[in-house]
Amino acid sequence: MHSYPYAILYDPDNQYLYVGGSNVTNTSKGTIDIINTSDNKIIKNMTLNNSQPWTMAYNPYLKYVYVADYDYGLRVINTSTNQIIENVSIPGYVTVVFYNSANKYIYLFEQRPNYLAILNSLNYSMISSIQISVNQGLSDALYWLTYDPVNEYIYGVDSGVLAYIINTKTNKIIAPIEVGNGADYIVYDPDNYYIYVSNAYDNTISVLKQLIYII
C-alpha cells in the first residue's frame, strides 16, 4: 500500500476495491489505490496534492466513485477508466460523502461551517444545504451516514451523543436522537429495519427503529 488508509469501498460491477488515505512519505499528499480482488493486487495508484481522502460512496447508475477529500472537496472517479473526471471544490473540510440512489443526490458534510451539502449528481450543482449543530466539544463533524429506504431518512453520527435524522423528501432535519457516548459509526440492517450505532467512549451499541430509541 502507498498510504495510511482511511477509506475503503467495493465496486460490485468491476469487483475492484478503492482505498484512500495519506501518502506514507508525505502526508500532505493523498493517495487512492485500486485493487483487483481477483488476485488482490494493486492495479493503479493515484497521488493527489494537498489531499486527505476520508470516505467514499458509489453511484451504481453512473458507475462513479465519490471521494470525500477532507482538504479539497469532492473527487469523482469514473470506474470504467479509473480516472478522476471531476474535482469539485467545497468550502470547509469534507468528512463524509453519501450517495442516495432514491433521489440520485450526493450528500457531503462540510466541517466548519458545519453544513450538509446536497448536490445534483449529474452536474454537481448545489441543490440545498442543511446546517447541523454537531457536538462542538468532541468531533465538530459528521463522520458517517446511512440510509433507511423504508422511511427515506438519512441518519448521521458525529462522535458525540446524538444521531441526526434527515428527511430526504424535504431535506430538513427531523430530530436528533440521543444515543451512547462517542457515536462514530452507523449502519442500517435491511432485514430487521434496525439502525445500529457504535458508541466508542462507553463501549455500547445503540439500536434505532423508525425514530424510536429501543435500547
FENGI-V351314 format. One record per run of one state. SS is the DSSP state (h for helix, s for strand, l for the rest). FROM is the first residue (numbers start at 1). TO is the last residue. If there is no record, write none. Layout:
BEGIN
SS;FROM;TO, SS;FROM;TO
END
This chain:
BEGIN
l;1;2, s;3;11, l;12;15, s;16;23, l;24;28, s;29;36, l;37;40, s;41;49, l;50;52, s;53;59, l;60;63, s;64;69, l;70;72, s;73;78, l;79;82, s;83;89, l;90;92, s;93;100, l;101;104, s;105;111, l;112;114, s;115;120, l;121;125, s;126;131, l;132;143, s;144;148, l;149;152, s;153;157, l;158;161, s;162;167, l;168;171, s;172;178, l;179;182, s;183;189, l;190;193, s;194;199, l;200;203, s;204;209, l;210;211, s;212;213, l;214;215
END
